[in-house]
């Protein structure tokens, strides 16, 4: 049975990998393991050791704390029966596309989205 922390860390690995457009094969190559092991980490089926998590963080360009961000909120969401929006491929594609936009234009898009959201409420 998956431990909730392992599942959360795995989701964060997948989230970051998708955000930077890296495949499981590419990440596995950088870390020196097979891509099937990355799959197992991302699903939470296998626990990531501290040293391996350090290598993954380096390969993905984040600090170790990135993988634990939102853990308390995720636990609460699981208890409340809510889903993980970042587990949705469409949401991830949208976020990746958003961050591909130059910063000045991205800020204007954000302001527009916020205004539309406020108007809809």
N, C-alpha and C positions, 0 to 999 in steps of 0.2 A: 504494500500500500504506500502511496506517495505521501511524503510529509509536506504540509502546506508551505513551509519555507523553501524546500527543494523545488516545488512547483513554481513558486514566485520567482526564485532566482533563475530558473529555466526560462520563464516568460520574459524576464528582463534581458537575458542573453539574446533570445530571439528578437525582442523589440529593438535592441541596439543594433544587432546584425542587419535587420531589415532597414533600419533608419539610415545606415551607411551603405546600403546596397551590396552587402557581402553575402556570398552563398555559404551554406554549411561546409562545402568542400574547401572553400578559401579559408574559412576560419580554422577548420581542422588542420589544414596545411601549415598555417601560421603557428598553431599550438603543438603540432607534431603528433596528432592522433588521427584516427579514421573519422570520416564524417558521420558514420553511424553512432559514434559516441556523442557527437554534438547533438544529434537527434534525441538521444536518450537524456542528455542534460536538459535540453529545451522542453521536453515533455515532463520532466521531473521524475522520470523512471529511475535515473541514476543520480546519486548525490555527487556534487562537484567538490573535490577536495580543495583545501585552502590554497595549495600551491598551484593547482590547475586553474582555479578562479583568478588568481593573480595573473597567470599567463593569458587567460581569456580577456581580462580587463585591459591588459597591455595591448593585445591584438585589436581590441575594439576601441581603444583610445579613451577609456574611462577609468575612473578610480573604482576601487572595490566597493565603496559605499553605494555606487550606482545600482548595484544588483539588489540592495536591500531597501532602496527608496520606495515608499508607498506600501511597505509590508504591513504596517499596522492598519492602514486603510483597506488593504486587500483582505486581511483577516476579517475586518468588520463587514466588508461587502459580501464575503462568503457566508458569514453568519446571517446577513440580511437577505441572502438569495439574489444578490445583484451580480451581473456579468462583468467581465473585464473588457472594456472597450478597446484596449490596445491589443487584445487577442483577435480582434476582427481585422481581416486582411484589408478590407476596403478602408478602414480607419487608418491603418498603417500606411497604405498607399497615399492617402490624402496628406498625412503628416509628412511623409518623405517628399512629396511634391511641394508642399508648403515650404520646407526648409531648403529646397533647391532654388527658390525665388530669391533674387538679391534682397538684401536686408531692408533697404529703403522702401522697395515695392511691397515686401512682405509686411512691413508695419502698416502700410496703407490698406492692404488686404485684411489684416487683422482688425483694424479700426472699422472697416466696412462690415465685416462679419459680426463684430460686437454691436454695431448700430442696428443691423438687421435682426439680431437676436433680441435686443432690447425692445425693438418695435413689435416683434412677434409676441412678446410676453404680455 
